Amino acid sequence: MNNILKDPVCGMTIQPGRELIALYQEQKIHFCSEFCRNKFFEHPEQYIAATIAASYDEAKENRRIAYFSMEVGIGSTMPTYSGGLGILAGDTLKSCADLRVPIIGVSLLYRKGYFDQKLNEWGGQQESPVQWTPDRFLRLLPETVQVKIEQRVVRVQAWQYDIVGLSGYVVPLILLDADVDENTDYDRTLTDFLYGEDERYRLAQEILLGIGGVRIIDALGYSGIERFHMNEGHASLLVLELLERRNSTQQAEWDFNSIRNQCVFTTHTPVPAGHDRFDYGLVQHSLSQIVPNDVLQMLAGRESLNMTVLGLNLSRYVNGVAKRHEEVSQEMFPGYPIHHITNGVHSWTWTCDSFRALYDRYIPGWSNDPTMLRHGIGIPKKEIWEAHLMAKASLFAHIKEQTHLSLSTDILTVGFARRATAYKRADLIFSDINWLLEIAKQVGSLQFVFAGKAHPKDYPGKELIRHIFEISRQLREQIPVIFLENYDMEQAKAIVSGVDLWLNTPQRPLEASGTSGMKAAHNGVPSLSILDGWWIEGHIEGVTGWSIGSQKPEISASDALNRQDTEDLYRKLQNVIVPMFYRERDRWLDVMRQSIALNASFFNTHRMVQQYVTNAYLP
């Protein structure tokens, strides 16, 4: 994992700490001098192409890992993600590029994205297709493959996005696209929407991803793949393609062990609805018989095709995404050896400009060795606060532009931004309005910033947004409550860096990991969170933030436990957090520095990728 930096213009080695940095198409480019930076921006496409070509001299024959994910989030301008799963996948591939891990990413190209969200004055969510131009970011590859769906031949083309690491190493992201002239009108829509339409549409997409994905990387010449990493069960059909290939070449019995030795599976959700199941009647209608039905039922479940079970049965290494999630997954799928590799975030992507500059000044080299952020404990508190106020002002400017409402930078601002769905309990903070008003009036003022999309068919999630809008109107004169529309990566970064306190209140044990609090920690923002997912590992009471509710691994779905969580949340705000923010600023800044030094230095995808390499890819 050689991290020597090369200037893309002159090719010289860049001395650590002396490089100049610029952004181009959401990539971080390093230069040795002003001369080279200026030359680069005269013809950026020429220099990027040359860098990529040099990286590809050894690329195809040396790729060893294929990483399959239903969604991959690279940036807000490429709507190929919906939320945490896709953003994690994008962060993973970015760290692989930085660390020179020989990997290739595989996903689908969504021409109409997930959806653009509009919220009316009552909080009613309206969805519309995303408008974007793929060829602005991607290049169309000449190779195509065929996949049979519902007895029809569907031709699939591929686009490529090049993720350029800090040293110029390129990780190709291949995005499959069914919008090809030869296909039927319906088949051309199969890569329009992420998580759209019905089960028939969803199964067709997963056939394209798993089976089409294996075929396209083979057609592209990536012949040395040793590991197929399934990032959640959406890609599990790839094991059937591998099985069929092994069986046809060996002309022997099914070689399950050989396929198992090639595959790695990561499960991301303890929510049963998050594990795709398809009725075998639909499967027989949609999927050509790659393997006999009795073999498929043996591998994927007798009652229905369970994509997670299929992945579990044919993977040599299986992991959850936090220590607690490993335990929950073992309870859900008893008998399977499930490990854990706790999630992280891509440090440079999720650190705001003011904190990037601060880290560059005090911790040179941090962006490609985030463990160095432990030295954040020595950054002067005054400068941490100044960097935070810059981030806070930037967020409030964004809020004013979108909502025409002004917030005060002097007031304790609490942030909550993630997918709007019932188990996340975004409105738990409003369970006792009178108590909340008492805190705001007698202890210190509060203001809240919310954001998040509800899946178009998640009606309780949509109702949650409407409820927060109702609360906002009710509290308008006493406690400002803002709900920002069209949540995306750019907005997420502004919120996690610009609020003072990060709030997370899911029902235990339904938070597999959660990464928003990790992003907040990279910007010195402490968390107030339910002890679930990553926070069990990242929480030190009063040091990196604060916990809510019981420390026991009990399910918090009952009304009694909801009340306990609410009471603990309010007590922490009233007796500890709000007084500390307003009256013990020096102690508050200690918590901010400790969040950086203890949590940002560990909960990052560089550490996570290194664990995948040693635990899952190499053995």
N, C-alpha and C positions, 0 to 999 in steps of 0.2 A: 504494500500500500504506500507507494512512493508519492509524496505530496509536493515535489519540486514544482514551482510555478514557472511557466514559460510565457513570455510575451507573444501574443498572436501575430504581431507585426514583424518584429525583428528576430524572434525565436530565442532571444537571450534568456538565461535564468534570472529570475527576479529575486533580489535579496529580501529575506523576510523582514517585514516591518517598513520597507522602503517603497512598496508598490503603490501605484495609483489605481483606483478602482472606479469603474463606471458600469452602468446598467445598460444592457441591450436585450430587448425582447425578454425581460424578466430573468435574464442571466447576469451573473456577476462576472465581469471581465477584468483581468489584472494587466497592468502595463508597467513597464520599467521606467517610463519617462513621459513628459508632456508631449514630446515629439511623436512617440508611437501612439499615444491616445488620440491625438489630433489626426494622424494618418488613418487610424482605424475608422474614424467616423466619416472620413471622406468616401470610403467604399466598404462599409461594414460587412455586407454579404460576401464580398470577395475573401476577406480575412477569416470569417467564420467558416466558409466552405473549405478553405485551406487547412484550418485547424481540424475540422471534422475529417477531412481526407487523410491527414496524417494519423489521426487516431484510428481510422479504419484500416490502416495498413495491416494491423494484426487483429482487428475487431472480430470478424465473423468466425474465424477458426478458433479464437480464444474465448468466445463466450461460453460460460459454463452453467449459468443459471437463467431460467426463464421465469419471470415473475408475472403471474396472471391476476388481474383485479378487474372487477366489474366497472370500477370508476377510478380515475386518477386525477387528482387536483394539482395542476402545475401553477396556475394563476387565475385571477378572476376573469381575464379576457378569453380564456379557453374553458367553456362551460362543460367540461367532461367529468364533473363530479357533483355530488349533492351535499356531502357533509363529511363527517369524521373519517369514514372508511376511505374515501377517495383522497382526502387531504393527507392522511397517514401514508397512503400508497405513493403519493407524489413526494412527500418528505423522505420516504424510504429511498426512492430512486435518486433523489438529489444527493443524499448522503452516500449512496453507492457511487455516484459520479465523483464526488469529492474524494472518496477513499479508494477509487480505482478498483471497485469490485466488478468482476466480469459478468455483468447481468444485462438482460434485455427485458423491457417491460412490454406487456401485452394487454390491451383493453379494447373497448369499442369507441368509435367516433360518434358522438351524439350531435346530429346536425341542428336539433332544436333544444339541446341541453336538457336540464332538469325542468326548470321553468323560471320565468321572471315573475316576481311577486309584487303585486300592488295591493295596498291596504286602504280601504275607504275610511271615512271618518269614524265609523263604528268598529273598525278592526276587522271587517270582512275581507278575507283573502281572495284575490282574483289572480288566476294564473294565465300566462301567455307564453308562447314559444320564445326561446332566446334567439336573437338575431346575431349571427357571427359569420365570419368568412374563414373556413378552415385553411385555405391556401395562403392566408396571411401569416400563419404560424407553422404550417406543416408542408411537407412535400409529398406528392403522390408518387408511390412506387410503381414500377411497371408490372410487377408480378401480381397475379390473381390466383385464387383457388376456388374450388367448388365445394359446396356443402349441401347435402340433401336434407330438406325440411318439408314435411308433409308430402313426400314423394316428388317434390319439385326440386330441380337443381337450382340452387341459389349461388350466383357468382359473387365473390367477395374480393374487394380491392383493399389496399392498405395505404395508410398515410404514416409518415414518420416525423416525430418531434425529437430533436437532439437535446438532451439534457447535458450541458457542458459543466464539468466539475471545476474546482478551483485550479487544478493543474492542467486543464484543457482536455482531460479524459472525457469521452463521450459515452453516455448511456442512451441507447436508442429506445424510444417509446413507440411501439407499433400500435396503431389504432385501426381496427377493422371497420369497413364501411360497405353496406349492402346497397347503397344508392348507385346502382350500375344499370346501364341501359337495357341489358339483356334480361333483367329480372322483371317479374310482375310488379304492378303498381303497389300491391300490398308488401311484397318482399323488399321493395326499395325503401319502405318506411321502417324496416326492422331496426335500423340504427338511428332513428330520429330522436326518440325520447328515452332518457334514463329512468328506469323503474316506471315505465308508462303502460297504458292499456291494461290488458287482462293477463291471465295465466298463460294462455296460448302465445301471446306476444312475448311474455317474459321467458318462457321455455325456449322459444325460437332464438332470443338473444343469447341465452346461455349455451345453446348449441353452437351459435356463431363464435362465442368467446372461447369455449373449451375445445371443441373439435376444429373449428375454423382457425383458431389461434395456433394450435399445434401445426396445422397444415401450412399456414402462412409463414411461420418462422423457418419451416423446412424448405419452402419454396424460395425464401430469401437467402438461403445458403448457410443458415446457422446450424451447422451439422454437429457441433461438439457439445450440445446441451447435456449436462449430467444431472441437473436437478430442476424439477418443475415445482415451483412454489405457488400454491393456491392460496390467495389472500381472501379467505372466506369461501363458502360452498358454491358460489355462483359459477366458479370455473371448474367444478369437479368433473364435468363430462370429459375433460381432457384425458382422464385415466382410461376411459373406454377407447379413445383413439389410440392411446399407447398400447393398450391390451391387444387391440385388433392388429396393430402393426407387428407386435411381437409374435402373435399367434400365426400370422400369415407368412412371416419370414422363416419361422422355425418349423412350421407345419407340425406342431406338437400340441400337447395339452396346454391349457391356459397357464402362463408363467406369471402368477400373481406376485411372487417374491421379487422378481426382477423389476416389475413396475413399481412395487412398493419401495424398493431401494432408490428409485429415482425421485420420489415425490415427498414434498413437505406441505403441511396443511396448517393454516392459522385460522382459528375460530375467533370471532370478534363479538359475539353477542350471547348473553344469557337469557335473552327474550325469545321464547319459543317461536313467535311469529317471524323472527329474523332468520330462521333456518328454512330454506325453501323446500317445499314438498310438492310433488306433482303426481296427480292421479295416473295410474298406469294406462288407463284408456287414452288419456291425452298423450302420454309418452309414446305409446304404440302408434298413434296417429301422426305425431310430429317427428319422431326420431327414427331414422332408418335403423334396421336391426344390426347394429355394429357388433353386439354380443348377444347370445341367445337370452331369451326372457328369464330362464331359470338362473342363469349366471347373474343377470342384472338384479333380480330380486334377492339373490344371496348377498350381493355387495351393497345394495342401496335400501333394503328394507322390503318386507313382504307386502305390507298394506299399501304403501305408496313409495315413490322414488324420493328418498330423503337425501338431498345433495350433501348435507354435512356428513351423514353416515357413509355415503359413497367415498367422500374424501378421507374420512377417518380410516376406513377399511383398507385403503390402498396408499397409505402414507407411512413412511419410515419414522418421521418425526412430526409430532403434533403439539401445538402450543396454544395456550390462551395468552391474553395480552396484559395480564397483571397477575400478581401472586394470588389474590383472592379469586380472580377469574379462573385460574387453574383449578381451584377447589370447586367452584360452582360448575365448571365444565365437566369435571369428573363425576359430580352428582347427576348431571344431566345425561351423561354418556358413560355409565359405569362399565368397567372392564377395559377401557382404553387407556393406554399410558399417555396422559396429557401433561405437558410441562408448561412453563410460562417464560415468556420474554416480555417484560413490561415495555409498553409503548414509549415513544419519545416524539419530539418535534424537531424539525430542521432549524437549528439555532439561528442561522443567518436570516432565513426567510421570515421568522416570526419575531425578530428583534427590531424595534422601531428605530428610526434614523437617529434620534437623540441618544439612545442607549448604544447603538452601533458605534457612534463617534466616541462615546465615553469608554467603551470596552477597547476600541482601537487605541485609545490614548493610554490606558492603564494595563491592558492585557493583550498586547499584540499577538496575533496568531490564534485568537480565541475562536474565530469562525470555522476553522478546520480542526480545532482541538478543543471542543467545548468543555472538556474536563477542566481546562484552565480557568473557567468561570468561577471556580472555587476561590480564586484570588479576588473576586468581587467583594469579599469581606473587608478588603483593605481600601476600597475606593472611598474617598471622603464623602461623608453623608451630605454635605452641602451640594456637591456636584450630582449626587444621585437625585436629590430633590429637584434640582434645576432641570435635569434631564426629564424627570417625570412631569414637571409642570409644562414643558414643551410638548410632550406627548398628550397631556390633558388638554392643552389649548388647541392642538390639532384635531382631536376628537370633537371638541365642542364647536369648532369651526365647521366640521362636517355635519354635525347635528343641526346647526343653524341653517346651513345651506339646504339640507333636506327637509327640515320641519319648520323653519323660520322661528324656532324657539331658542332662547338663550339660557344657558346654565352658567352657574358661578364656579370658577375654579377654586374658590375658598371652601366649598361645601363637599363633605364626604360623599363620593360618588360610587355607587355599587353597580357592578355590571353582571348581566346574565344574558348570554347569547349562545344558542345552540338549537338543534332541531326542536321544533314545537310539537311535542307529543306528551301524552298524559303522564307517563311514568317519570318524566323529567321534573314535574311539579314546579313549573316556572312561577306559579302564583302562590306557592307556600308562604312566601314572605308577606303576603297580604291576608293571611288567615285571621289575624286579629288586628283590624284597622285601628281600633282605639289604642291598643298597646303601642303600635307603630307610631301613631301620632304623639303619644306621650313621650316616647324616646326622642322624636324630632323636636318637640317643644321644650323639654326639660333637660335633655342631655346634650344634644347637638343636631344641627340640621342634616337632612338626608336628601339625596336625589338618586334616581334609578335610570339605568339605560338598558333596554332589552332589544333583542333582535332574534330572528329565527323564522324558518319556513316550516309550515306543516305540509306533509305529503298531501297531494290533491284529494286522496280518498280517506285521509285521517280526519274525520269530522270532530272527534274530541280534541284533537290538536288545534283545529281551526277555532273551536269554541274557547280554548285556552287563550288564544290571541285576543279574541273579542272580550274576554273577561278582563284581561290586563288593560285594554283600552277603556273599559268601563271604570276600572279602578283609577286610571289616570284622570278621567273626568271628575271622579269623586274627590280626589286628593289634590286637584289642580292648584288650589290656593295655598296648600300647606306643604306638600311633598311633590316636586316635579317627577313625573314618570314618563319617560320617552320610549316609544317602540319604533325602531328604525326598520324600514321595509327593504326587501330584496337583499337579504343577508348573503354576503359572499366573502371570499378570502381577504380582499382588501379592507372591507368593513370590519371583519373579524380582527384583523391586525390593529386597526385603529381603536377598537373597543378594548381588547385585552391589554393594550399598552396605556390607554388613556383614562381608565377608571382607577379608583383608589383601592377597591376591594373586589375580589372575584367571588361570586356566589354560585354554589352548585348544590342542588337539593333533590337528587333522584331518589326513587324508592330503592332501598337495599333489597337484593343484591344485583340490581338490573343495570348498573353502570359497569360494563366490562372493564374499561380502563378510564376513558375520558382523557382528552389531551388539552382542552382549553385552559385549564389551570396551569399546565406546563408552559403554555405560551405566555400566560400572564406572568409567571415566575421569571421568564427571560427578560421581562421589562420591569422587574422589581415589584410586581403587584402580588400581594399575599392573597391566599384563598380562605374563604369561610365555606366549608363543604361537609356534606355527609361523608362519613367514613366508609367509602366504597371505592372500588376500582383502584386507580393509582394513588389516591389520597391516603389510603392506609399505609402506603410505603413512604410517601412524601411528607406526611403530616408530623410535625413536632409542635405540640400545643404551645402557643405563644412565641414560638421561634420562627417557624415558616408560615404560620397562619393559625387557623382555629377550626375545630371540629364541630359538627352539629349532631346531636343525638347519641344513641347507644354505640358503644364500641364493640358490642357483640354482633356476630354475623347473622342476625335475625332478619327475616323479611319484613320490611316496613310498609306493608300494604294495608294494615288495619287502621281504623279511625283512631284507636288509642295511641298507636305509634306515630301517626301523623301529628297528633296533639303533642306528644312528647318532643318530637323534632321541632315543632313550632315554638314550644316554650323554651327549649334550649337555644334556638336561634335568637329569639328576642332577648333572653337573658345575656347571651354573649354580646349582642349589640349594645344593650343598655349598660352593662356593668364593666365591660372590658374594651370592646373595639371602638365605640364612639368616643368614650372619654380619652382613650389613648391617642386617637387621631387629633383631637382638638387640644388636649392639655399636656400630652407627653410625646411631643413630636419626635424627640430624640429616640425614644423607645420604638416609635413607629418606624423610623428610619432603620433601626436595628433589624426589625422584621423584614423590611424591604431588602436589605443587604443579605440577610440570611436566606431569603427565598432564592436569590441569585446564586449564592455560593453553594448552598446545599441541594437545591432542586434543579435549577437550570443546568448546573454542571453534570448532573446525572440523567435527568429525564430528557434526553435528546436522541435523535435518530442515528447519530454517529455511534454512540454506545450501543444502541439497539442493533444496528447493522452488524457491528463487530460480534455481538452475541449470536446473531443468526449465522454468520460465517463460521464461527467456531462450534456452535452447538448443532446446527441444522445442515449446513452446506458441506463442510469439510469431511466429517466422519464417513 
